[in-house]
Each structure stands twice: as structure tokens, then as C-alpha cells.
Amino acid sequence: MPWTIHYSKQAEKQLNKLGPEIERRIRTFMADRIAVLEKPRIAAKSLSGQYESLLRYRVSDYRVVCEIHDRVLIILVVAVAHRREVYRGTEI
């Protein structure tokens, strides 16, 4: 049961700023390791507070913040940033 990975406009901009190597690493991770899982929540960590409806995946020093839509099998990437910056108000 493959999942489809979608990137929000904000996430696309953030990926472009990270450089081609990091962008490729993150896109490959999401496509090859997460999209193929039957239950992608198992590999994610739930966020808390105002972001409690979101999940995050760790790719090296970067965090990929997502929403999972079970009914349509879509993982929406809403933010991508270095771990120091991802939870600051302007990133998500």
C-alpha cells in the first residue's frame, strides 16, 4: 500500500534553500523509506503543543514535519529545516 508524498509550497522553498545534496537526501528518504511503509506513523515522532496534529521524521540534522491523511494515503510535508530552526514559529 504505497503512500504518495506531497510537498507544500513552503516545504518546496525550504528544500530549495538547503542545497541539492540535502534536498536529494530528504526526498529519497521520504520516497524510499517512508512512502513504502504500511503504517508510516511508526517511523515518525508525534509533536506536542500547538503542533500536536503533526509528525516529524529525522533525516540527519534535518527535520521533516508532515501531516498524514489516512483516507487518501497522502503524506503532506509542511516544513523542512535544520533541527535548530524547525520548531521556531516562522518555519511551520
TILO-295933 format. One record per residue: residue in three letters; z, x, y of N, C-alpha, C in turn; residue number from 0. Coordinates in nm, 3 decimals. Each point is the difference from the previous one (the first is absolute). Layout:
# TILO-295933
<pt 'ALA' <Z X Y> <Z X Y> <Z X Y> NUM>
...
END
This chain:
# TILO-295933
<pt 'MET' <0.000 0.085 -0.118> <0.000 -0.085 0.118> <0.000 0.089 0.124> 0>
<pt 'PRO' <-0.117 0.045 0.045> <-0.004 0.091 0.116> <0.028 -0.072 0.131> 1>
<pt 'TRP' <0.070 0.069 0.085> <0.032 -0.049 0.134> <-0.102 0.056 0.097> 2>
<pt 'THR' <-0.022 -0.073 0.109> <-0.088 0.046 0.106> <0.087 0.056 0.112> 3>
<pt 'ILE' <-0.038 0.115 0.050> <0.074 0.063 0.111> <-0.077 -0.028 0.129> 4>
<pt 'HIS' <0.068 -0.059 0.097> <-0.056 -0.022 0.134> <0.084 0.077 0.100> 5>
<pt 'TYR' <-0.064 0.049 0.104> <0.069 0.073 0.106> <-0.014 -0.078 0.130> 6>
<pt 'SER' <0.113 -0.021 0.068> <-0.006 -0.066 0.130> <-0.068 0.094 0.099> 7>
<pt 'LYS' <-0.041 -0.055 0.115> <-0.063 0.084 0.103> <0.095 0.110 0.044> 8>
<pt 'GLN' <0.127 -0.035 0.015> <0.100 0.098 0.040> <0.012 0.112 -0.104> 9>
<pt 'ALA' <0.003 -0.037 -0.127> <0.010 0.100 -0.106> <-0.124 0.090 -0.003> 10>
<pt 'GLU' <-0.117 -0.057 0.022> <-0.123 0.080 0.005> <0.007 0.104 0.112> 11>
<pt 'LYS' <0.047 -0.041 0.117> <0.013 0.093 0.113> <0.100 0.111 -0.034> 12>
<pt 'GLN' <0.112 -0.039 -0.062> <0.102 0.098 -0.035> <-0.054 0.100 -0.102> 13>
<pt 'LEU' <-0.074 -0.049 -0.098> <-0.059 0.089 -0.101> <-0.098 0.098 0.065> 14>
<pt 'ASN' <-0.082 -0.047 0.091> <-0.097 0.087 0.066> <0.068 0.111 0.078> 15>
<pt 'LYS' <0.117 -0.027 0.057> <0.073 0.100 0.078> <0.063 0.108 -0.088> 16>
<pt 'LEU' <0.020 -0.030 -0.128> <0.069 0.094 -0.088> <-0.088 0.114 -0.048> 17>
<pt 'GLY' <-0.130 -0.016 0.011> <-0.091 0.103 -0.046> <-0.060 -0.036 -0.135> 18>
<pt 'PRO' <-0.115 0.059 -0.031> <-0.075 -0.041 -0.119> <0.071 0.029 -0.133> 19>
<pt 'GLU' <0.072 0.109 -0.010> <0.066 0.032 -0.128> <0.113 -0.097 -0.031> 20>
<pt 'ILE' <0.085 -0.027 0.097> <0.110 -0.095 -0.021> <-0.054 -0.140 -0.022> 21>
<pt 'GLU' <-0.102 -0.038 0.077> <-0.060 -0.132 -0.017> <-0.055 -0.017 -0.141> 22>
<pt 'ARG' <-0.070 0.100 -0.049> <-0.056 -0.005 -0.135> <0.111 -0.010 -0.104> 23>
<pt 'ARG' <0.105 0.077 0.019> <0.112 -0.001 -0.095> <0.065 -0.139 -0.006> 24>
<pt 'ILE' <0.021 -0.063 0.115> <0.063 -0.131 0.004> <-0.092 -0.106 -0.060> 25>
<pt 'ARG' <-0.127 0.001 0.038> <-0.094 -0.100 -0.055> <-0.015 0.016 -0.152> 26>
<pt 'THR' <-0.005 0.123 -0.047> <-0.011 0.025 -0.144> <0.126 -0.048 -0.072> 27>
<pt 'PHE' <0.116 0.029 0.056> <0.126 -0.046 -0.059> <0.002 -0.152 -0.013> 28>
<pt 'MET' <-0.036 -0.068 0.108> <0.003 -0.147 -0.003> <-0.101 -0.056 -0.100> 29>
<pt 'ALA' <-0.119 0.057 -0.006> <-0.105 -0.051 -0.088> <0.025 0.035 -0.147> 30>
<pt 'ASP' <0.039 0.124 -0.026> <0.011 0.047 -0.139> <0.136 -0.026 -0.064> 31>
<pt 'ARG' <0.106 -0.004 0.079> <0.133 -0.013 -0.059> <0.064 -0.136 0.023> 32>
<pt 'ILE' <-0.032 -0.066 0.111> <0.066 -0.126 0.032> <-0.087 -0.121 -0.035> 33>
<pt 'ALA' <-0.126 0.003 0.035> <-0.088 -0.115 -0.023> <-0.015 -0.035 -0.148> 34>
<pt 'VAL' <0.019 0.095 -0.087> <-0.017 -0.023 -0.144> <0.125 -0.055 -0.068> 35>
<pt 'LEU' <0.112 0.000 0.070> <0.124 -0.048 -0.060> <0.000 -0.152 -0.016> 36>
<pt 'GLU' <0.061 -0.047 -0.107> <0.013 -0.144 -0.017> <0.102 -0.056 0.100> 37>
<pt 'LYS' <0.106 0.076 0.024> <0.105 -0.040 0.095> <0.022 0.114 0.099> 38>
<pt 'PRO' <-0.072 0.002 0.111> <0.010 0.112 0.093> <0.135 0.010 0.071> 39>
<pt 'ARG' <0.081 -0.102 -0.005> <0.133 0.006 0.062> <0.090 0.101 -0.070> 40>
<pt 'ILE' <-0.027 0.027 -0.127> <0.083 0.093 -0.077> <-0.003 0.140 0.061> 41>
<pt 'ALA' <-0.114 0.041 0.051> <-0.015 0.134 0.056> <0.040 0.008 0.147> 42>
<pt 'ALA' <0.037 -0.113 0.060> <0.031 -0.004 0.143> <0.150 -0.011 0.023> 43>
<pt 'LYS' <0.038 0.026 0.121> <0.138 -0.020 0.042> <0.001 -0.109 0.107> 44>
<pt 'SER' <0.090 -0.095 -0.014> <0.013 -0.108 0.099> <0.065 0.053 0.126> 45>
<pt 'LEU' <-0.047 -0.048 0.112> <0.062 0.037 0.127> <0.108 -0.101 0.034> 46>
<pt 'SER' <0.080 0.030 0.098> <0.110 -0.090 0.037> <-0.007 -0.033 0.149> 47>
<pt 'GLY' <0.092 -0.083 0.043> <0.007 -0.038 0.140> <-0.119 -0.084 0.041> 48>
<pt 'GLN' <-0.055 0.030 0.116> <-0.112 -0.079 0.052> <-0.128 0.019 -0.081> 49>
<pt 'TYR' <-0.003 0.100 -0.089> <-0.118 0.026 -0.082> <0.021 -0.041 -0.145> 50>
<pt 'GLU' <0.094 -0.090 -0.028> <0.035 -0.031 -0.138> <-0.112 -0.064 -0.081> 51>
<pt 'SER' <-0.103 -0.053 0.062> <-0.112 -0.057 -0.075> <-0.104 0.105 -0.039> 52>
<pt 'LEU' <0.022 0.124 0.041> <-0.096 0.107 -0.025> <0.050 0.096 -0.108> 53>
<pt 'LEU' <-0.094 0.071 -0.059> <0.029 0.102 -0.100> <-0.061 0.130 0.047> 54>
<pt 'ARG' <0.050 0.111 -0.054> <-0.060 0.128 0.037> <-0.021 0.086 -0.123> 55>
<pt 'TYR' <-0.108 0.078 0.009> <-0.031 0.099 -0.101> <0.012 0.137 0.065> 56>
<pt 'ARG' <0.044 0.097 -0.076> <0.014 0.136 0.051> <-0.114 0.086 -0.052> 57>
<pt 'VAL' <-0.071 0.063 0.092> <-0.107 0.092 -0.034> <0.031 0.129 0.075> 58>
<pt 'SER' <0.061 0.094 -0.069> <0.043 0.126 0.060> <0.098 -0.031 0.114> 59>
<pt 'ASP' <-0.026 0.050 0.120> <0.089 -0.026 0.114> <-0.042 -0.124 0.079> 60>
<pt 'TYR' <-0.090 -0.078 -0.055> <-0.052 -0.118 0.070> <0.046 -0.127 -0.069> 61>
<pt 'ARG' <0.009 -0.106 0.077> <0.039 -0.130 -0.052> <-0.112 -0.100 0.025> 62>
<pt 'VAL' <-0.026 -0.080 -0.103> <-0.103 -0.103 0.007> <0.074 -0.133 -0.010> 63>
<pt 'VAL' <0.003 -0.074 0.110> <0.072 -0.126 0.007> <-0.097 -0.114 -0.028> 64>
<pt 'CYS' <0.038 -0.089 -0.094> <-0.093 -0.103 -0.048> <0.065 -0.138 -0.010> 65>
<pt 'GLU' <-0.087 -0.098 0.000> <0.034 -0.137 -0.039> <-0.075 -0.026 -0.130> 66>
<pt 'ILE' <0.064 -0.065 -0.095> <-0.068 -0.033 -0.125> <-0.018 -0.151 -0.005> 67>
<pt 'HIS' <-0.124 -0.042 -0.021> <-0.035 -0.141 -0.009> <-0.035 -0.031 -0.146> 68>
<pt 'ASP' <0.097 -0.051 -0.074> <-0.014 -0.021 -0.143> <-0.108 -0.100 -0.038> 69>
<pt 'ARG' <-0.012 -0.106 0.075> <-0.093 -0.108 -0.036> <-0.146 0.043 0.003> 70>
<pt 'VAL' <-0.032 0.095 0.086> <-0.139 0.044 0.012> <-0.021 0.146 -0.044> 71>
<pt 'LEU' <0.104 0.062 -0.054> <-0.005 0.138 -0.051> <-0.047 0.099 0.105> 72>
<pt 'ILE' <0.063 -0.007 0.117> <-0.035 0.091 0.110> <0.125 0.076 0.045> 73>
<pt 'ILE' <-0.017 0.129 0.020> <0.103 0.082 0.062> <-0.052 0.035 0.139> 74>
<pt 'LEU' <0.068 -0.048 0.102> <-0.041 0.025 0.138> <0.082 0.115 0.056> 75>
<pt 'VAL' <-0.065 0.109 0.033> <0.066 0.115 0.061> <0.012 -0.030 0.148> 76>
<pt 'VAL' <0.123 -0.006 0.051> <0.020 -0.034 0.141> <0.033 0.121 0.086> 77>
<pt 'ALA' <0.048 0.108 -0.061> <0.032 0.120 0.078> <-0.001 0.122 -0.091> 78>
<pt 'VAL' <-0.041 0.113 0.059> <0.001 0.128 -0.069> <0.045 0.103 0.103> 79>
<pt 'ALA' <0.104 0.076 -0.033> <0.047 0.101 0.095> <0.089 0.100 -0.072> 80>
<pt 'HIS' <0.028 0.108 0.070> <0.094 0.100 -0.050> <0.137 -0.065 -0.013> 81>
<pt 'ARG' <0.078 0.047 -0.092> <0.130 -0.063 -0.026> <0.093 -0.001 0.120> 82>
<pt 'ARG' <-0.014 0.094 0.091> <0.084 0.003 0.120> <-0.033 -0.112 0.096> 83>
<pt 'GLU' <-0.125 -0.047 -0.003> <-0.048 -0.093 0.102> <-0.025 -0.142 -0.048> 84>
<pt 'VAL' <-0.011 -0.022 -0.130> <-0.050 -0.126 -0.050> <0.091 -0.119 0.031> 85>
<pt 'TYR' <0.128 0.017 0.009> <0.090 -0.112 0.021> <0.035 -0.024 0.146> 86>
<pt 'ARG' <-0.057 0.079 0.089> <0.021 -0.023 0.143> <-0.080 -0.123 0.040> 87>
<pt 'GLY' <0.048 -0.076 0.093> <-0.058 -0.128 0.037> <-0.149 -0.004 0.027> 88>
<pt 'THR' <-0.056 0.107 0.050> <-0.141 -0.003 0.035> <-0.093 0.018 -0.119> 89>
<pt 'GLU' <0.048 0.051 -0.112> <-0.086 0.029 -0.114> <-0.030 -0.122 -0.085> 90>
<pt 'ILE' <0.095 -0.090 -0.019> <-0.022 -0.116 -0.087> <-0.028 -0.123 0.084> 91>
END
